[in-house]
Amino acid sequence: MHLLIAHETVYRYDRLLQRSTQYLRLTPRPGHGLKVLSWQLTLPAPASRCLDAYGNIMHVLTLDQPTSEIHLMARGEVETDDSRPTPDPEDALPAQLFLRDSPLTRADAALRQFAHGHAAQVASDPLAGLLQMMQALVVVMPYTPGTTDAATPAAEAFANRNGVCQDHAQVFATCARLLRLPARYVSGYLAADTEHVASHAWAEVRLPQGWLGFDVSNQCLADGRYVRLAIGADYADACPVRGMRLGGGVEHLQTAVQVSHGAKESEQ
């Protein structure tokens, strides 16, 4: 599947921003079923490129001149495998790393009880059990925009019985870890004619055959429509843009993402 992606992020401030540092995970990580054909970041200043602790491609952008706006643009083309979802056997990091909790994925009694209700099925047939748990989660925690934010922990979102893809991914990963299955948070893009599209988040769980993506919000396994940007223990590890600033007053964020289907290379 040939996909064209454009991701624009604009921060505006009601006072002059004196200084800022942004950590950008806006470049897809090549790997299982994903080939990056071209990719470009358009930024207000040069940025240094590195790999973070999880192997994600990260750019560090520092602005030390006063400004009232930060404009970030990521654009490119990727090729994905559009066959049925298959596990990724590669472990760049020890899978056991993703059994630990994190500030946004710490379990409480309610999450432990929910996960325990699926323990027997997961132990008997991990894939079938996880699919069953995914279906149950969206029933008790329906997709509800505007009810959570980037700092909402999984336990809080579950207690409120609503959330968005970020919350679904963190809750599902938390429950999988409670059942002793390594799970990680994934940020990226989704090309699909469904309600929850474009910039997206889902969870990947380490099964015996490899890592497999579970999209609770859209009730499906991750396939060729999904493009990974970054992985981590939770949202804070893998979010596309994260940073700190001095000054600026009130911040206004605007984002726009377009994911469209392009012609295959052989047809161009």
Rosetta silent file (secondary structure, phi, psi, omega in degrees, C-alpha in Angstrom):
SEQUENCE: MHLLIAHETVYRYDRLLQRSTQYLRLTPRPGHGLKVLSWQLTLPAPASRCLDAYGNIMHVLTLDQPTSEIHLMARGEVETDDSRPTPDPEDALPAQLFLRDSPLTRADAALRQFAHGHAAQVASDPLAGLLQMMQALVVVMPYTPGTTDAATPAAEAFANRNGVCQDHAQVFATCARLLRLPARYVSGYLAADTEHVASHAWAEVRLPQGWLGFDVSNQCLADGRYVRLAIGADYADACPVRGMRLGGGVEHLQTAVQVSHGAKESEQ
SCORE:     score description
SCORE:     0.000 S_00000001
   1 L     0.000  125.307 -178.605    0.000    0.000    0.000 S_00000001
   2 E   -97.737  120.256 -175.505    1.455    3.320   -1.102 S_00000001
   3 E  -121.239  138.826  174.503    0.586    6.147    1.305 S_00000001
   4 E  -107.350  127.729 -173.685    1.133    9.898    1.105 S_00000001
   5 E  -126.092  134.715  173.016    1.335   11.620    4.493 S_00000001
   6 E  -135.562  124.494 -175.098    1.313   15.301    5.457 S_00000001
   7 E  -130.384  111.606 -178.079    1.347   16.302    9.131 S_00000001
   8 E  -111.652  132.289  177.805    1.260   19.982   10.098 S_00000001
   9 E  -129.122  127.970  179.828    1.586   21.246   13.684 S_00000001
  10 E  -128.749  124.498  172.374    1.327   24.926   14.620 S_00000001
  11 E  -105.597  128.714  175.180    1.840   26.388   18.104 S_00000001
  12 E  -122.555  145.722 -174.528    0.730   29.999   18.616 S_00000001
  13 E  -127.560  144.118 -179.573    1.309   32.064   21.744 S_00000001
  14 E   -85.107   -5.722  170.917   -0.408   35.169   23.077 S_00000001
  15 E  -133.736  162.767 -179.735    2.953   36.451   24.384 S_00000001
  16 E   -62.669  130.767  173.793    6.429   36.223   22.953 S_00000001
  17 E   -83.461  122.742 -175.538    8.032   32.834   23.434 S_00000001
  18 E   -82.606  -39.470 -176.543   11.574   33.436   24.674 S_00000001
  19 E  -161.276  145.904  177.459   13.046   29.960   24.263 S_00000001
  20 E  -152.988  153.211  171.742   11.865   26.432   23.558 S_00000001
  21 E  -129.662  125.307 -179.434   13.131   22.912   22.991 S_00000001
  22 E  -116.147  136.515  174.798   10.985   20.441   21.086 S_00000001
  23 E  -104.979  113.520 -170.846   11.537   16.683   20.837 S_00000001
  24 E  -108.521  117.960  171.547   10.092   15.558   17.509 S_00000001
  25 L  -111.350   72.740 -173.174    9.222   11.954   16.711 S_00000001
  26 L  -117.653   14.505  179.173    7.783   12.783   13.324 S_00000001
  27 L  -118.647  121.193 -179.472    9.748   10.368   11.128 S_00000001
  28 L   -55.728  143.370  176.356    8.392    6.826   10.578 S_00000001
  29 L   -93.047  114.766 -179.997   10.604    4.033   11.842 S_00000001
  30 L   -61.870  153.111  179.236   11.291    1.574    8.992 S_00000001
  31 E   165.734 -147.406 -175.117   10.832   -2.056    9.829 S_00000001
  32 L   -51.535  110.041  175.362    8.378   -4.911    9.578 S_00000001
  33 L    73.788   10.696 -177.435    6.148   -4.233    6.578 S_00000001
  34 E  -134.018  124.204  175.617    7.127   -0.556    6.279 S_00000001
  35 E  -121.799  125.595  178.273    9.449    1.096    3.765 S_00000001
  36 E   -89.071  113.642 -178.144   10.008    4.868    3.852 S_00000001
  37 E   -81.876  -40.502  176.079   10.294    6.064    0.246 S_00000001
  38 E  -159.381  149.462  179.572   10.829    9.738    1.056 S_00000001
  39 E  -158.420  137.878 -178.110   10.425   11.931    4.112 S_00000001
  40 E  -143.476  135.559  171.970   11.062   15.582    4.894 S_00000001
  41 E  -106.526  130.196  174.079   10.701   17.796    7.941 S_00000001
  42 E  -109.973  113.035 -171.428   10.241   21.529    7.439 S_00000001
  43 L  -126.288  160.591 -178.815   11.173   23.280   10.681 S_00000001
  44 L   -73.403   -8.823  178.978   11.800   26.894   11.765 S_00000001
  45 L  -159.677  161.141  176.567   15.476   26.121   12.513 S_00000001
  46 L   -59.340  145.950  179.560   17.978   23.279   12.030 S_00000001
  47 L  -128.356  147.959  177.462   17.426   20.296   14.326 S_00000001
  48 E   -87.255  141.959 -178.386   19.764   17.543   15.460 S_00000001
  49 E  -108.212  139.720  179.050   18.801   13.959   14.633 S_00000001
  50 E  -156.728  178.814  170.524   19.342   10.967   16.918 S_00000001
  51 E  -107.055  135.083  177.641   17.754    7.749   18.146 S_00000001
  52 L   -82.867 -173.139 -174.388   16.002    7.836   21.495 S_00000001
  53 L   -63.106  -21.760 -179.234   16.145    5.088   24.124 S_00000001
  54 L   -99.047    4.689 -179.316   13.500    3.043   22.250 S_00000001
  55 L    83.915   10.265  176.699   15.189    3.337   18.864 S_00000001
  56 L   -76.322  146.549  174.630   12.748    5.939   17.567 S_00000001
  57 E   -75.900  121.845 -175.999   14.046    8.571   15.138 S_00000001
  58 E  -128.868  138.572  172.586   14.037   11.824   17.070 S_00000001
  59 E  -113.668  136.235  178.490   14.895   15.411   16.138 S_00000001
  60 E  -108.034  116.534 -177.335   15.716   17.981   18.800 S_00000001
  61 E  -110.591  119.915  178.159   14.681   21.494   17.817 S_00000001
  62 E  -116.192  126.929  176.853   15.893   24.422   19.932 S_00000001
  63 E  -115.632  120.872 -178.040   14.674   27.980   19.352 S_00000001
  64 L  -118.291   15.995  174.102   16.501   30.706   21.264 S_00000001
  65 L  -114.658  141.884 -179.173   15.054   33.762   19.516 S_00000001
  66 L   -56.690  137.652  179.125   11.733   35.348   20.570 S_00000001
  67 E  -153.903  160.795  177.387    8.779   34.194   18.477 S_00000001
  68 E  -112.931    1.741 -177.790    5.011   33.998   18.673 S_00000001
  69 E  -152.918  142.290  172.004    4.608   30.882   16.513 S_00000001
  70 E  -123.648  121.720 -176.163    6.240   27.494   15.910 S_00000001
  71 E  -116.751  119.818 -179.067    5.362   25.831   12.620 S_00000001
  72 E  -119.299  135.111  179.161    6.305   22.161   12.065 S_00000001
  73 E  -135.415  126.734  174.193    5.655   20.217    8.869 S_00000001
  74 E  -119.348  133.367 -175.749    6.318   16.530    8.180 S_00000001
  75 E  -149.613  141.257  176.962    5.661   15.145    4.728 S_00000001
  76 E   177.746 -172.049 -178.748    6.534   12.008    2.815 S_00000001
  77 E  -129.637  139.876  177.178    5.691    8.720    1.151 S_00000001
  78 E  -135.134  158.546  174.937    5.770    5.211    2.554 S_00000001
  79 E  -120.011  127.919 -179.942    5.095    1.713    1.284 S_00000001
  80 E  -120.143  160.836  176.753    3.387   -0.791    3.571 S_00000001
  81 L   -84.098  114.530 -175.853    2.566   -4.475    3.349 S_00000001
  82 L   -94.995   19.466  173.822   -1.179   -4.669    2.724 S_00000001
  83 L   -77.890  177.999 -178.673   -1.471   -8.387    3.420 S_00000001
  84 L   -61.386  151.682 -177.890   -3.271   -9.638    6.523 S_00000001
  85 L   -55.737  132.128  177.496   -1.706   -8.579    9.869 S_00000001
  86 L  -129.970  144.785 -179.533    1.332  -10.656   10.783 S_00000001
  87 L   -64.621  145.710  176.065    3.438  -10.556   13.968 S_00000001
  88 E   -95.361  112.172 -175.117    6.764   -8.745   13.875 S_00000001
  89 L   -78.241   -7.959 -173.885    9.380  -11.140   15.319 S_00000001
  90 L   -75.652  132.617  175.070   12.083   -8.475   15.739 S_00000001
  91 L  -121.374   90.175  177.452   13.042   -7.490   19.279 S_00000001
  92 L   -67.757  -27.176  176.694   15.392   -4.518   19.107 S_00000001
  93 L  -124.624  156.528  176.727   14.979   -4.276   22.886 S_00000001
  94 L   -57.790  129.185 -178.907   14.304   -7.029   25.441 S_00000001
  95 H   -58.493  -30.572 -178.432   10.575   -7.746   25.389 S_00000001
  96 H   -62.492  -20.656  177.045   10.606   -7.872   29.196 S_00000001
  97 H   -58.269  -30.741 -175.733   11.227   -4.114   29.186 S_00000001
  98 H   -94.949   18.791  168.983    7.588   -3.689   28.209 S_00000001
  99 H   -93.521  -16.760 -177.476    6.275   -5.615   31.205 S_00000001
 100 L   -79.130  154.935  175.245    7.031   -2.717   33.530 S_00000001
 101 L   -86.410  179.307 -178.249    4.517   -0.008   34.270 S_00000001
 102 L  -148.429  171.777 -177.428    5.093    3.697   33.705 S_00000001
 103 L   -54.112  -31.512 -177.452    3.648    6.956   35.040 S_00000001
 104 L   -99.819   -0.837 -177.607    0.719    6.791   32.600 S_00000001
 105 L  -128.689   27.915  176.978    0.118    3.014   32.722 S_00000001
 106 L   -77.714  132.013 -176.347    0.069    2.171   36.423 S_00000001
 107 L   -82.936  146.353  170.431   -2.756   -0.221   37.233 S_00000001
 108 L  -115.053 -173.971 -176.015   -5.312    0.292   39.991 S_00000001
 109 H   -61.462  -38.850 -177.696   -7.815   -2.169   41.454 S_00000001
 110 H   -66.392  -41.339  178.277  -10.402   -1.568   38.707 S_00000001
 111 H   -67.605  -38.627  178.159   -7.919   -2.254   35.914 S_00000001
 112 H   -62.872  -40.100  179.543   -6.641   -5.347   37.699 S_00000001
 113 H   -65.678  -42.722  179.154  -10.196   -6.641   38.029 S_00000001
 114 H   -62.602  -47.043 -179.779  -10.937   -6.006   34.340 S_00000001
 115 H   -63.238  -41.033 -178.703   -7.740   -7.738   33.211 S_00000001
 116 H   -60.357  -31.839  179.378   -8.323  -10.667   35.572 S_00000001
 117 L   -64.719  -15.285 -179.713  -11.677  -11.289   33.884 S_00000001
 118 L  -114.526    6.330 -174.616   -9.777  -12.174   30.704 S_00000001
 119 H   -62.999  -45.229 -176.117   -6.861  -14.036   32.279 S_00000001
 120 H   -63.548  -44.675 -178.926   -8.129  -17.570   31.652 S_00000001
 121 H   -66.710  -39.917  178.740   -8.887  -16.962   27.966 S_00000001
 122 H   -65.696  -38.472  178.419   -5.554  -15.204   27.378 S_00000001
 123 H   -66.662  -35.582 -178.498   -3.682  -18.040   29.073 S_00000001
 124 H   -76.738  -43.941 -177.885   -5.493  -20.622   26.941 S_00000001
 125 L  -147.734   94.450 -172.924   -5.265  -18.767   23.608 S_00000001
 126 H   -53.938  -46.717 -177.654   -3.382  -15.429   23.800 S_00000001
 127 H   -65.608  -48.342  179.765   -4.605  -13.982   20.495 S_00000001
 128 H   -62.337  -39.969  179.341   -8.236  -14.949   20.979 S_00000001
 129 H   -65.279  -40.327  178.704   -8.125  -13.745   24.573 S_00000001
 130 H   -68.417  -38.909  176.779   -6.651  -10.368   23.618 S_00000001
 131 H   -63.095  -40.180  177.286   -9.224   -9.884   20.872 S_00000001
 132 H   -63.297  -42.382  179.469  -11.954  -10.661   23.398 S_00000001
 133 H   -66.360  -37.661  177.914  -10.449   -8.154   25.835 S_00000001
 134 H   -62.302  -42.399  178.657  -10.212   -5.529   23.084 S_00000001
 135 H   -66.029  -39.663 -179.852  -13.902   -5.948   22.291 S_00000001
 136 H   -68.687  -35.251 -176.117  -14.870   -5.734   25.947 S_00000001
 137 H   -64.797  -42.972 -177.474  -12.770   -2.616   26.548 S_00000001
 138 H   -69.880  -19.768  176.718  -14.479   -0.463   23.940 S_00000001
 139 H   -74.012  -47.103 -178.303  -17.860   -1.403   25.451 S_00000001
 140 H   -82.069  -14.468 -177.087  -16.973   -0.242   28.963 S_00000001
 141 L  -139.923   72.478 -176.062  -14.821    2.652   27.670 S_00000001
 142 L   -66.152  154.527  178.613  -16.344    4.020   24.429 S_00000001
 143 E   -64.148  118.824 -176.210  -14.441    6.427   22.189 S_00000001
 144 L  -140.282   97.036 -178.913  -15.308    9.899   23.499 S_00000001
 145 L   -63.153  149.452  173.392  -13.322   12.907   22.215 S_00000001
 146 L    82.556    6.168 -177.272  -12.622   15.838   24.489 S_00000001
 147 L  -103.063  -12.419  179.893  -12.800   13.968   27.791 S_00000001
 148 L  -136.201  172.191  174.822   -9.073   13.376   28.385 S_00000001
 149 L  -138.645 -173.029 -173.888   -5.765   15.013   27.582 S_00000001
 150 L   -63.237  -22.521 -176.271   -2.108   14.056   27.134 S_00000001
 151 L   -96.707    4.179 -176.654   -1.537   13.843   30.882 S_00000001
 152 L   -77.098  118.948  177.956   -4.482   11.531   31.676 S_00000001
 153 L   -70.300  159.296 -179.342   -3.264    8.210   33.148 S_00000001
 154 H   -57.765  -43.771 -177.254   -4.793    4.934   31.989 S_00000001
 155 H   -62.599  -37.947  179.382   -6.441    4.270   35.368 S_00000001
 156 H   -68.649  -44.045  178.572   -8.173    7.658   35.349 S_00000001
 157 H   -62.235  -40.921  179.313   -9.475    7.264   31.803 S_00000001
 158 H   -65.987  -39.777  179.369  -10.763    3.779   32.634 S_00000001
 159 H   -64.158  -34.774  179.596  -12.451    5.051   35.800 S_00000001
 160 H   -80.538  -10.374  176.741  -14.195    7.778   33.790 S_00000001
 161 L    62.536   34.051  173.796  -15.324    5.140   31.269 S_00000001
 162 L  -162.219  168.742 -179.488  -14.353    7.169   28.207 S_00000001
 163 E   163.163 -172.720  179.418  -11.364    8.341   26.212 S_00000001
 164 L  -120.430 -168.721 -173.976   -9.711    8.430   22.793 S_00000001
 165 H   -58.387  -37.584  177.742   -7.213    6.239   20.963 S_00000001
 166 H   -58.049  -44.344 -179.354   -4.365    7.326   23.261 S_00000001
 167 H   -69.944  -41.858  177.202   -6.338    6.188   26.312 S_00000001
 168 H   -58.453  -43.547 -178.990   -7.451    2.942   24.686 S_00000001
 169 H   -64.033  -42.878 -177.973   -3.835    2.118   23.822 S_00000001
 170 H   -70.154  -40.007  178.502   -2.581    2.834   27.340 S_00000001
 171 H   -66.549  -44.227 -179.232   -5.383    0.914   29.062 S_00000001
 172 H   -64.093  -42.535  178.023   -4.995   -2.084   26.751 S_00000001
 173 H   -63.003  -40.672  178.407   -1.217   -2.126   27.227 S_00000001
 174 H   -60.180  -45.825 -178.447   -1.666   -1.920   30.997 S_00000001
 175 H   -67.033  -39.697  177.919   -4.051   -4.885   31.011 S_00000001
 176 H   -61.853  -41.378  178.539   -1.816   -6.982   28.751 S_00000001
 177 H   -64.662  -37.069  176.782    1.117   -6.383   31.101 S_00000001
 178 H   -61.862  -27.243  178.193   -1.027   -7.422   34.050 S_00000001
 179 L   -93.037   14.456  174.992   -1.537  -10.708   32.195 S_00000001
 180 L    67.950   31.466  173.408    2.267  -11.025   31.823 S_00000001
 181 L  -113.447  122.473  177.741    2.365  -10.174   28.131 S_00000001
 182 L   -57.733  135.800 -178.830    4.836   -7.433   27.105 S_00000001
 183 E  -143.689  144.786 -179.318    2.954   -4.496   25.582 S_00000001
 184 E  -134.585  155.238  178.085    3.985   -1.138   24.173 S_00000001
 185 E   -87.057  139.494 -179.246    2.334    2.104   23.132 S_00000001
 186 E  -127.449  130.285  170.749    2.569    3.064   19.442 S_00000001
 187 E  -106.556  149.879 -179.731    2.052    6.469   17.843 S_00000001
 188 E   173.906 -151.235 -176.635    1.582    6.833   14.121 S_00000001
 189 E  -127.440  153.765  178.263   -0.824    7.295   11.259 S_00000001
 190 E  -134.713  127.732  174.444   -3.858    5.439    9.978 S_00000001
 191 L  -105.458  106.532 -177.474   -5.316    5.555    6.472 S_00000001
 192 L  -163.248  150.688  177.127   -8.887    4.345    6.700 S_00000001
 193 L   -91.468   60.986 -179.990  -12.465    5.362    5.969 S_00000001
 194 L  -128.689  178.426 -175.520  -13.465    5.030    9.603 S_00000001
 195 L   -68.222  -37.296 -173.322  -14.366    7.383   12.424 S_00000001
 196 L  -108.855   96.725 -170.472  -10.927    7.375   14.074 S_00000001
 197 L  -127.982 -178.971  173.421   -8.364    8.184   11.401 S_00000001
 198 E    65.939 -129.955 -179.754   -5.128   10.018   10.554 S_00000001
 199 E   -61.266  130.376 -165.172   -2.844   10.748   13.521 S_00000001
 200 E  -149.956  172.121  175.257   -3.426    7.775   15.747 S_00000001
 201 E  -147.040  145.162  176.903   -2.276    5.523   18.590 S_00000001
 202 E  -151.170 -179.605 -179.614   -2.592    1.811   19.257 S_00000001
 203 E  -116.930  148.855  172.088   -0.934   -0.919   21.326 S_00000001
 204 E  -119.904  136.597 -178.332    1.382   -3.747   20.332 S_00000001
 205 E  -119.488  138.465  179.995    1.580   -6.962   22.358 S_00000001
 206 E   -86.017  106.261  174.513    4.418   -9.508   22.239 S_00000001
 207 E   -95.471  171.200  179.993    2.942  -12.900   21.378 S_00000001
 208 L   -54.320  -32.723 -177.721    5.060  -16.041   20.869 S_00000001
 209 L   -85.670  -13.547 -178.559    5.280  -15.294   17.119 S_00000001
 210 E   141.435 -171.025 -178.987    6.170  -11.613   17.572 S_00000001
 211 E   -80.580  134.336  179.527    4.653   -8.158   18.124 S_00000001
 212 E  -131.331  135.188 -176.357    1.073   -7.654   16.952 S_00000001
 213 E   -88.734  135.863  178.983   -0.822   -4.345   16.880 S_00000001
 214 E  -121.704  118.921  178.520   -4.263   -3.968   18.493 S_00000001
 215 E  -103.918   98.068 -177.418   -6.385   -0.908   17.689 S_00000001
 216 L   -65.402  -42.502 -176.159   -9.069   -0.768   20.353 S_00000001
 217 L   -59.209  -37.841 -178.904  -10.694    2.399   18.985 S_00000001
 218 L  -105.291    4.054  174.011  -11.302    0.827   15.585 S_00000001
 219 L    54.001   54.402  178.999  -11.663   -2.764   16.844 S_00000001
 220 E  -157.318  169.273  172.902   -9.109   -4.348   14.547 S_00000001
 221 E   -86.914  149.026 -179.472   -5.547   -5.559   14.234 S_00000001
 222 L   -72.072  128.803 -178.105   -2.975   -3.174   12.764 S_00000001
 223 L  -128.015 -149.933 -176.757   -2.360   -3.916    9.085 S_00000001
 224 L   -68.959   -9.171  177.024   -0.989   -2.082    6.030 S_00000001
 225 L   -79.898  -10.316 -173.490   -3.099    0.991    6.778 S_00000001
 226 E  -102.948  136.661  179.624   -0.978    1.697    9.860 S_00000001
 227 E  -125.547  115.097 -179.420    2.326    3.586    9.849 S_00000001
 228 E   -76.611  130.752  168.439    4.427    3.526   13.016 S_00000001
 229 E   -95.056  -52.993 -173.235    6.152    6.705   14.123 S_00000001
 230 E  -152.720  157.377  175.279    7.376    5.706   17.574 S_00000001
 231 E  -124.412  160.936  177.121    7.040    3.133   20.343 S_00000001
 232 E  -178.887 -175.742  178.626    7.369    3.413   24.110 S_00000001
 233 L   -73.428  -31.038  179.796    5.926    2.437   27.449 S_00000001
 234 L  -158.074 -171.781 -177.076    3.233    5.107   27.170 S_00000001
 235 H   -56.055  -42.106 -175.579    2.229    8.316   25.396 S_00000001
 236 H   -61.129  -30.030  179.814    5.043   10.371   26.920 S_00000001
 237 H   -78.292  -26.242 -167.598    7.664    8.075   25.337 S_00000001
 238 H  -125.182    3.659 -176.871    6.176    8.040   21.858 S_00000001
 239 L   -64.863  145.401 -176.165    4.197   11.239   21.284 S_00000001
 240 L   -60.574  -38.442 -178.808    5.050   12.996   17.992 S_00000001
 241 E  -136.214  129.342  177.474    5.894   16.356   19.606 S_00000001
 242 E  -149.397  141.605 -177.935    6.911   17.050   23.179 S_00000001
 243 E  -168.066 -167.936  179.085    8.895   19.906   24.649 S_00000001
 244 E  -142.284  157.328 -175.817    9.428   22.693   27.119 S_00000001
 245 E  -148.523  160.893  173.899    9.364   26.459   26.842 S_00000001
 246 E  -120.545  120.012 -178.138   10.142   29.719   28.549 S_00000001
 247 E    82.624 -166.926  178.188    7.513   32.421   28.183 S_00000001
 248 L   101.094  -23.962 -178.402    4.772   32.472   25.583 S_00000001
 249 L    66.276 -134.628 -178.637    1.787   32.821   27.896 S_00000001
 250 L   -78.161  132.828 -179.166   -1.225   30.846   26.703 S_00000001
 251 E  -100.610  136.204  176.359   -0.451   28.249   24.044 S_00000001
 252 E  -119.614  122.351 -176.417   -2.828   27.460   21.164 S_00000001
 253 E  -107.956  134.215  175.109   -2.232   24.215   19.261 S_00000001
 254 E  -132.717  128.558  178.929   -3.498   23.433   15.777 S_00000001
 255 E  -128.586  149.883  176.140   -2.777   20.190   13.944 S_00000001
 256 E  -144.909  127.810 -179.179   -3.769   18.848   10.541 S_00000001
 257 E  -127.486  132.930  173.948   -2.979   15.379    9.208 S_00000001
 258 E  -124.734  125.862  175.120   -3.688   13.982    5.768 S_00000001
 259 E  -125.102  115.581 -176.372   -3.094   10.333    4.931 S_00000001
 260 E  -131.114  161.684 -179.574   -4.022    9.380    1.389 S_00000001
 261 E   -88.578  131.680  177.053   -3.465    6.513   -1.008 S_00000001
 262 L  -110.990  173.113  178.256   -0.951    7.050   -3.807 S_00000001
 263 L   -72.977  147.056  176.380   -0.146    5.082   -6.923 S_00000001
 264 L   -65.771  153.052 -176.164    2.200    2.131   -6.553 S_00000001
 265 H   -55.394  -37.949 -177.486    5.755    2.711   -7.669 S_00000001
 266 H   -68.961  -18.348 -177.682    5.327    0.397  -10.639 S_00000001
 267 H   -96.851   -6.243 -176.595    2.367    2.450  -11.870 S_00000001
 268 L   -81.348    0.000    0.000    4.100    5.846  -11.687 S_00000001
